[in-house]
Amino acid sequence: MANPVQPAGTLIRAARTGRGWSQTRLISELRRIAARRGQTLPTDTSVKRRIAIWENGHGTPDDFYGPLLCEALGLTSAELGLNQLSGHDSALLQTEYPASPDAAIGNVGQLWQADLNEYEPLLQSEPSEPAWHEASLRWLVAPDPAPPDRQAADGVRVGLADVDVIKSTSGMFAQLDDRFGGGHARHAVIHYLSREVVPLLNGRYKESVGQALFATVAEATLLAGWMSYDACHHGLAQRYFLHALRFAQDGKDRRLAGSILSAMSHQATFLGHYTPAATLARAARMGISGVATPTLMAQFHAMEARALARTGDRRACEQALAEATKALESRNSGDEPEWITYFDEAELAAEAAHCFRDVNSARQAVAYAENAMSGSHVRSDFFATMVLADAHLRAGEPEEACRVALEALDLGEQLKSGRCISYLAEFRRHLKRYGDTAPVRELHEQAAEHRLWMATAPTAST
């Protein structure tokens, strides 16, 4: 499903020829810009040789030529497939809640394109803790959104049939994500959003269509965020979550917006930002109080419990889990959004298993993890199985822990997920306490050829 990334040389040539420039004209522009900056270029022959090397894919512009090319061609480093950070790229690396629907459309289009071009400063960026606080506050106090009415705009005409196509396509990608992990089809999702969805966002549509379009794009952008998070591109994932939240606001879908805050909470807990994680989960619950469903409330309580468990507040964690259980018991599946129906008793058991593992209640963690297998959500079942293995370790049962870990490796053999690697790496760190005992040696022997196991080897890069 992956789409090939266009090399920087191809993008440079396309930008040059798109302006109708010869290489000689580009040299003149580079020389003019360099002179204005007080810089000196070598001979035209030397510069022309460099351009040929770049455009033929035998090299890329360095930190000296990269910014000159960006200015000459009127494009950002990200748009040219380069990795130098220029002033034009600074907006890409800002982590903030979009100020308006138009800002969200423009920004997310640039993000998708930079992601496609594998712009390293973006892919390697870290999340911003203040951005989590700002997003939850701005969403909670936001005025009623302006109707997304663009009937006078240029571009393609958009109807509800186009919105349905986005929803169906996103659903297909969500299934691939669930089965094979975020790293499998993430690039294909971004390619689809960049090539097919951006023209629709910039198209012509009446208010009712615009509202449906924004809500559907919010769901698709949330998926892009989850997949990027699963691939451990955490700063990029946070930016997608923020834009998804803005689209959900303008699409008047408060339930989905709450779920996006819950996703942010999940990521914050994973990254060790426990207080913001709990705050995000509470904001999600508060923000949809008038339109909440039992399953959504259960999921939000569970996210709060996960964060509280990591802080060591067992009493508050257990209270949040009790609220989650109570809410889930009162659910009516017919009244739930389709995208939250996955959250059932098995999912809640998995969240509880995480919680009790994190408060060092190994026996309770084992009991919940044993009831957390969905049988249909491969990655979720991998996580639950690894939590079960880790809980057995904490309970002083290394033989059972190693047996369960091997089951998880079999289950996750097709998963391409940075988070799965993180779970396994954590287990291997805890396993060191048992030294070179027989169960540990046997696990090492049987797991040696498993892809995820090799990815967590001491010499492997994770």
N, C-alpha and C positions, 0 to 999 in steps of 0.2 A: 504493500500500500504506500510505501514511502515514495516521495517525489524527489528527483535529483535536484541538488542545489546548483544553481547557475554559478560557475566560477567567476571570480572578480574580473578576469580578463574579458569574459563574454559581456559582462555588464558595462565595463568601461568602453568596449568597442560599440555596444549598442547605444550608449549615451552619446558618444562622439558622432557616430553616423546619424543618430536621430536629430542632431543639430545641423546635419549637412556639412560637417567639418572633415577636412582631411587631417592626417597626422601633422602636417606642417602648420595648419591653422591652430591645432591644439597646442603645439609647441609655442606659437606666438602668444597665445593666451596664458600659458604657464609662465612664460618669460615676463609678461606684463605684470602678472600678479606677484611674482617673485621680486621684481624690481620695486614694486610698491611696498613690499615688506622688508626691503633692504637686503634681499637675498640674491645670490648669483647662481645662474645655471651654467652647466658646461656647454659645449658646442651643440649646434642643432643636430649634427650627426649623432652625437652621444645620446642626446635626449630622445631622438627618433628611435635609436636602437633600444632604449629602455621601454618606450611605448610598445614596440613590437614584441618585446619579451613579455610585457604584461598581457597584451591582448592575445598572445598565442599560448598563454597559460604556463609559461616557463618561469614565472616569478610574479611577485606582487609589489606594489608601491610601498616604500618604507615610510618612516615617520616624517621624512622631509617632503617627499613627493605626494604622499596621501592627501594632506590638507590642501595642497595646491590644486590637485585634481578635483577635489570636492568643490572648491570655489569656482574653478574654471567651468565645470560641467553643471554647476548649480544643483548638486545632489549631496546628500549626507554620506558619511562613511558607510552607514548601514545599507543605504540604497545601492552603493557601489560594491558591496560585499567585502569592504575593508574593515580593519579592526582598530584603526586610529580614532581616537575620540576628538571630534571637532566641535566647534561651538554649535553648529546646526544639530548635532546629535544630543545635546544636553537635555532637550525636552523628552527624549526617549527614556532617559535614565531618571527622570523625576518620578517620584512615587507619590501620587496624590489623587484624590477623588476628582474626576472631571467636573469642570464648572458648569457645563451645559451639554445638551444633546449633541450640538455641532462639534464641541470640543471632544466629546467621547468618540464620535464617528471619525474625526480626523486623527486623533491620537491612536485609536486601536488599529486603524488601517496602517499607520506607520509601524506600530508594534508588530503586526502580523508580517509585514514585509521584511523588517529587520530580523525577525525570527527565522523567516525562510532563508535569508542570506547568512544565517548562522553568525550574527553579529556578536562577537565574544563578550564585549563589555555588558551587553544585555543578558546573555545566557548565563554569565558568571556573576551577575549582580546579586546582592544580598537584600532581603526584605527590610522594610523600614518599620520599626515599632510605632513611631508616631503616626504613620499612615493608617494603621489599624484603628487607633483611637479616633483619628479625624474622620475616617469613613463611617464608623458606627454613629458618631455624633451627628455628622452632617446628614446622614440618611434619616436618623430619628427625628430631627427638627426640620427637615426639608419641607418647603411649602408644596402644595399640590403641583404636580408636574405640568409643564406647558404641553398642550396637545401636539404630538409629532405630526403636524400637517405640512406637507411639502408639495402641494399640488402645483405650485408655481415654479418648482425647481426644474432644472435641466436634468437630463439623464433618462434612464429607462423607466417605463411605467410599471409600477409594482402592484400586484393584486394578492388576494389571500391565497391563491394557488401557489404563488412564489413562496409565501411564508410556510405553507404546508411542505414544500420541497425541502426547505431548510430544516424543519422539524424532523422529517423522515430521515434525512441524511445524517443529522446529528445523532438520531437514535441508533443508526447503524454503527457510527463511530463509537458510541457509548458501549455497545455490545463488544466491539473489538477491544476497547480499553479494559472492560471488565474481565475479558477472557485472557488477554495477552499482555496487559499492563500498558501504562502510559507511554513507554518508550517505543512501542510497536508502531502505532499509527499516528503519533502526535504530529509529525511533519505533514502527513496527508491532511489532517484536520486543518492545520494552519494554512496549507495551500488552498483548500476549499474555501475557507473563510476569506482569505485575501483575494482570490480570483473571482469567486462567485457572489459572496455576500457584500463586500464593499460596494460594488456597483449598485446593489439594491438599496443599501443604506443611503447612498447619494442620489437615489432616483426620485421619481415623482409618486406620491401616494397621499391619499386622504387620511383624515385623523384615525378612523377605525382601523384601517390597514396599518398605519404607522404604529399604533399602539400594539397590535398583534406582532408586527415585525420586530419592534424593540424587545418585547417580552421573549420572543423566540430566539433572537440574537443573544439576549442575556443568558438564556439556557445554553446556547452553543458556546458562548465565551466562557461560561462557568466550566463546561467540559474541557475547554482548552486550558483553563487554569488548573483543574484537577490533574490533567495529563502532564502538564508541566511540573506540577508539584510532585507527582509520582516519579517523574524523571529527575527530580532534585534540581530543577532550575527554579530556585525558590523566589528570587527577586522578580523574575518574569511571571511566575505563577501569581504572585501578589498583584502585579499590575493587571493581569487578566481578571482576577477577582474584583478589583476595584472598578474596572470598566463594565464588567457584568452587573455589578451593583447599580451603576448609573443607568444602564439600559433597562434593568428591572424597574427602577424608579420611574423612568419615563414611559415604560410600558404598563405602568400601574399594576404591577404584579408584586404585592407586598409579601405574599407567601414565598415566592421565589427569592426575593431580596433577603428575607430572613434565612433561607437556606444557604445563600451565598455568604452571609455573615457566619453561619455555622461552619462552612468550609474554611473560612479564614481562621476560625477558632481551632479547627482540626489541625491546620498547618502550624499555627502558633504553638500549640502544644507539642507537636512533633519537633519543632525547632527549639524548644526550651523556654518559650515566652509564656509562662503559665498564667500570670495575672492578666495580661491582655487577652489571653485565650478565654478565660472565664468571663471577662467583661464582654467580649464579642458574643458569646453564647447567651448571656443575659440580655444583651441588646437585641439579638434576634428574637428572643421570646417576647420582650417588651414591645418591639416594633410591629409584631403581627397579632397583638392581643385581640384585636377586633375581628380578625379573619382566620385565627389559628385553627388548625385541625389537631386531633389527638396525636397522630403520628408525628407531625412536625414538632409539637411540644415535647413529645418523648425524645425525639432526636436532639433537640436543643438542650434539654435537661441532661442527656447523656454526654453531650460535648462539655457541658459545665462540669459534670462529674469527672471526666477524663482530666481536665485541667486541675481540678481540686485535688485529685489523687496525686498528681505530680508535686503539688505543694506540700503534701503530707497531711492535709486536713481530712482525716478519715471520716470524721463525723459529718462534715458538710458534704463530702463525696457520697456517703451512703444515703444521706437525705435526698440529694439530687437524683441518685439512682432509684430511690423509692418513688419519687415524683415521676420519673420516666416510666417506670413499670405501671403506675396507676394510670397515666395518660394512655399508654399503649393498650391497656386492657379495655379502654372505652372507645377504641377506634371503630369507625365505620368506613370500610374500604371504598364504598361508593362515593364518599365525600372527599377523598384524598386526591391531591394532584398525582398524576401518573408517575412523575419522576421521584416521588418519595415512597412509593409502594414497596420498594425493596427493603425498607426498614421494618423488620418484623421481629419476632421473639428471638430468632437466631442472631440477628444483628445486635439486638440489645444485650443478649448474653455475651457476645464478643466484646462489646464495650465494657460490660461489667467485669469480664475477665481481665481486660487491660487494667481497669481500676484496682482490682484486688491484688493483682501482681505488683502494681506500683506502690501500694501501701503495705507490701510485704505480708499479705495474707495468702500464702501459697495454696493452702487447701481450698479456700473459696475460689481462687483463680482457676484451679484445676476443675472444680465442679462446674463453673460457668463455661469455661472453654470447651469442655466435653459436650456441651449443648449448643455450641456456637457454629456448627457446620451447616451451611445452607445447602450444600450439594449442587449448587448452580452458579455461585459467584466465586470463581476460581481464586482471584487475588484475595478477597475477603477471607476465604477458607484457609489460604496460605498464612495470612496474618494470625488468624485464630489458632492454627496449628502450631505456629512458632511461639505464641503466647503460652499455649499448653506445655510445650517443651520447656520453655523458660521457667514456668511455674513448677514443673517437676524438679528442675534443677534446684530451685529455691527451697523445695520441700525435702531436699536431700535424697533424691531418687535419680541419680545420673543414668542408670541403665534404661529406665523408662523414658527419660528425657532424650536420650540419644536415639531410641527407637522412634519416638514421635518426630524428632527433627528430621530423620530420614524420610518419614512419610511426607513431611512438608516439602522436602527437596524433590521428591517424585511429583508432588502436586504442582510445584512451581517451575517445572523444567521448561515450560514454554513462556514463562512470564519475563517480560523485559521491563523491570521496575527498579528504580533506585531505592525506593522505600523497602522493597523486599530484601534487597542487599543489606540495608541498614538493620532490619530485624535480625537477619542471620548473623551479621557481624556482632551485634549486641549479644546474641546467644553464645557465639564463639568466645567472646571475652569472658562471659560468666563461666563457660566450660573449663577455662584454664584453672579454676580452683580445684578441679579434680585430677589435674596432672596427667600422667601417662598410665591411667588405669585401663583395665580391659575394655569397658564400654566405650571409652574415649578412643582407644586405638581402633576398635572395630568400626566406629562411626567414621573416622578419618579414612579408613580403607574403603568402606562402601560408598562414601560420599565423594571420593576423589575426582570422579569424572563428571559430577553434576556441575552444570554451568554456574549456578548461583554460588555453590561452594567455592569454585575456583575464583569467582569474582571477589570473595572475601578472604582469600589467602593473604598472608602477610606481605607478599611481594606484589599483590595485585593492586591496581588503582581503582578505588571505589568512589 
